[in-house]
Amino acid sequence: MKMTDAKDQERMLKETARIIIQNVGKKTALLVVLALAGSLLLGIAQGPGQRWWFFPGGILFGAALGLVNFRWLAMSVERFYVRRDASPAAAKAVGAIISFLKLSAVFIIIFIVIKWEVVHILGLVLGLSLSFLAILWQGIMVMARGRGED
């Protein structure tokens, strides 16, 4: 009986993580669409000869990178709490190493994008910030729902 309870709880935690990731993605998409509309209008107002895609491209790239990073983090946290087959010390050590490697990959990507001027740096920062804002928005909504159940 306890085995099915543990499996049900594991399934519930995985489903909750999936829903949170999905909701953060939707909120980020909404914020990015609004920011893209504004930046495209700004690009059109600058006139011909400008790279109209440079700033909006930064927003898109930054938001995508922020979402990928959040997904990696959410999946790592979910795995840490759901997996019971690994020893706690081993799970922490492997989790820390994997998190370090993932974060290093994100920083290397950001460095390359900035160094080669692939997209506008302020657009990149805005996209990352919009992703972070969506994460905060989702967290506030989850906390507010939790208070309503008390």
Beta strands, then each sheet from edge to edge (+ up, - down):
end
